[in-house]
Amino acid sequence: MVAGQLTTSVAGMCEELAGKVSGASRPVVEDVASRLGQPLRVAVAGRLKAGKSTLVNALIGRRVAPTAAGECTRVVTQFRYGPADRVDVVARNGTKHAVPLDASGMIPTTLPIPADEAAMIDVQLSSDRLRDLTVVDTPGLQSVNTDISEAAREMLFAAPIAEDVDDDSRAAVESAEAIIYVFTQQVRADDVEALDAFAKASQQMSSSPMNALGLYNKADKLAPGPGQDPWPVAGPIAADQAAVLRRSVCDVVPVVGLLAETAEAGLLTAADCEALRTLAGLDEDKRALMLASAGLFLNTEGPVDRHQRQRLLERLDLYGIHFAIAHLGANPHLATGELVRLLFAASGFPRLRTTLHQIFGVRADVIKAGWALARLDAAAASGPAADRDLLRGAVESIVARPEYHRLPLLEAAAQVTTGQVALPEAMEAEVARLALTDDAGVVLGLPGEARPQLRRAAIEAAARWRAFANGGATPSQARVANVVHRGFHLLAQRLG
């Protein structure tokens, strides 16, 4: 991972601090420095059977995480880059048990030790997708299986986690720097509780809409009828859910995770495509009967054998089969690669990739640096008195530099967007824009305007926020307003 400007500076500060602090604080400083050089760590959470592992496979670009319930799905699993594929089951006492991937290239569904003795599964893969992103797949929350649900809550949200868990396992479940929350139905109260629990357990600057994303999975189930387009329905529903979760996530993206996994992991073969092509050539009435339900698709007599049809259902489900047959009917000579590209587009994953780049890729430097400074500040509060001023002084020296104003600005935006500090809706939106983009036109609501006009608008905004801070603002509002004022002042300087 290429370190950004912020993380490079904080890492340099940690290197200096390591030689000055006491032995009690030095491990924390060294751990922070080590984490700064690692990819952004993103936890994927949600209910049991929400399709988390399917989406993890799509993100990784390989079908490695088992999607069926088994011992391994009860344990937190970390996927990170390595020069060769390797799977280690890490016990709570710190011992590691190496296990091979199974014949299909997936993590074995059974573990070499009892699941309740496993702290985590550490998976290294030679996948370029993991060079800049470490993905943590979590057990299902609020499942009908109380043991799994409680295990997930203990592993993810207990603070602190059991003392006998090794440091790597502790970091994997406590210190995720961002979260993807997956759900397949309207958000319920315990979904919000799960996101709040993540915020309390994580040790970063804050868990907030700044670094959390919601995924409305299985959007194909929203189609009004067999073979019909679900997106006119899925889009508005996802927007409604984004409004419900606006204090917890920055956006809600609808996806069809199964299609994304099939397309991204290369699971659709030429033989699959030929079977779909054969089905596309059937009489329209016969085809409509077969596609009326999964049972009819499997059991109605036809030119494609049952085993192949079962495979198509597992790879595409009925929506994907409908979609593929429609395109093959319109273009009988469609190549497998082109069909896969069409399926990928139909999965909603392109929008997800763009959103991930915007909220995690572009902000990774800020998120990781903010997490690091928060860890150091926490170490100052709980560590020896002799280290307190040294650690806090170092943190304040970083935050005070103009080029690092994005850090307090991001924290202020998190306080506002989570409702900790109440502001009028228009002011809240302005804070978020200032924190999340460097595009002056977008920040000021004047896209395409010339630089002099943008500079005047930035000066006016800075004056407006200063007046608010010195006027009728509450103390907490004034603190946020002063941070925002300085942000607009620095923007005006940049534009000048």
Summary of the structure (lengths in Angstrom):
residues: 496
radius of gyration: 24.9
end to end distance: 33.4
largest distance: 81.8
contacts: 1689
relative contact order: 0.11
helix: 57%
strand: 10%
